[in-house]
Amino acid sequence: MALAVLVAAIGAATIVVLGGILTVTAGLVVVAAGIGWGVALALRFGAGSHLAGARRAAIAVAITLVSVVVAQLGLWQYAQLEGGVLGPLDYLWEVFGLLVPIEILVAVGFAWIVAR
């Protein structure tokens, strides 16, 4: 599981860098898909046959979900450093709108499918 958590952390950092510093928006969905895919592959590789498909998929979904949520909070924190005054939900809705739930759905979907 350590490899999956590492992939999730790198993915979250990538979203913060791309979305906060480089102000990329639509590309974040691709990164979210990569997080789900990478976490699931890492679990398949690391856990091998020690985790059954459904359990591995559930763990992959949980790790991926936490990663994307932490990334969104990281984007909000970066905005706070830049002088932002909105709360996290207000900021994310104002700047990214429906992109945030789309990222979550895509990431979780990839994690579920690849981990099974």
N, C-alpha and C positions, 0 to 999 in steps of 0.2 A: 504494500500500500504506500510505502514511502515514495516510490517512483511516481505513482499517480498523484500524490500530494505535491511533489516537486513540479510536475507538469502543470498542475492547477495553479500553483504559485507563479510560475513563469507566464502562464496565460493571463492571469489577473494583472500582472505587472505590464504585460504587453498592451492590454486594453487601456490601462491608465496612461501609458506613454503615448499611444496612438490617439486616444480620445481626448486626453488633456493637453499634452504638450504639442502634438502635431495637428490637433483638431480634425482628425478623420472621423467620419460618422458611419457611413454605410459599410465601410470595411470592417467595422467592429462585429458585424454579424458573421463574417468569415472567420474572424479570430475566435468568436464564441463557438462556432462549429469545430474549429481546430482544438479548442479546449476539451469539448466533449469527446471528440475522436481520440485525442491524445491520452486523456485520462483513462478511457475505456481500454485502449491498447496497452497502456502501462499496467493496468490491472490484469489483463489477459496474460501479459508477459510475466509479470511479477508473481501473480497468484497461481497461474497455471491451472492445474486441475484441483487445487485445494478449495476453490470457491465454485459452487454450482452456478449455472448461467443466470438464474433469476436473482440470486443473492449478489453476484458480481455486478449485475446490471443496477441493482438498487444502490450498491455502494458507489458505483460510478456516477449515477445520477446525483447522489447526495454530495459527493466531492465536487462535481461540476457545478451544481447549484450554488454551493458555498463560494466557489471560485468566482463565478460571475457576479454574485451579490457583493462580495468583497471588492471586486473590480469597480463596480458602480459606486460604492462608498469611497473608493480611492479617487475616482473622478470628482466626486463632490468635495473631498478633502483638498484636492488640487485646486479646485475653483475657490475654495475658502482661502487658500494661500495667495491667490490672485486678487483677493478683495471681495469675493462673493459674500452675499448676506442671506441667501435663501437656505431653507432647510433642505435635507437630502432629497426628499420626495418632490418638493417643489422645484428644486434645481434640475433633477433628472427629467422631470416631465417637461419643464420649460425648454431645456436644451436638446434633449434627445427624443422626447415624446414616446411614440409607440415602439421606437427602436429598442428600448430596454426590455419590454416583455418579449419582443421578437428574439432578441439575443438569448434570453433565458430559455425560451421554447426550443430554439434551434440547438443550443448547447445541450440541453437535457435530452432532446430527441436523438442527437448523434451519440451521446453517451449510452443511452438505452439500447439503441440498435447495435452499435459496435460491440458492446460488452456482452451481449447475449450470445 
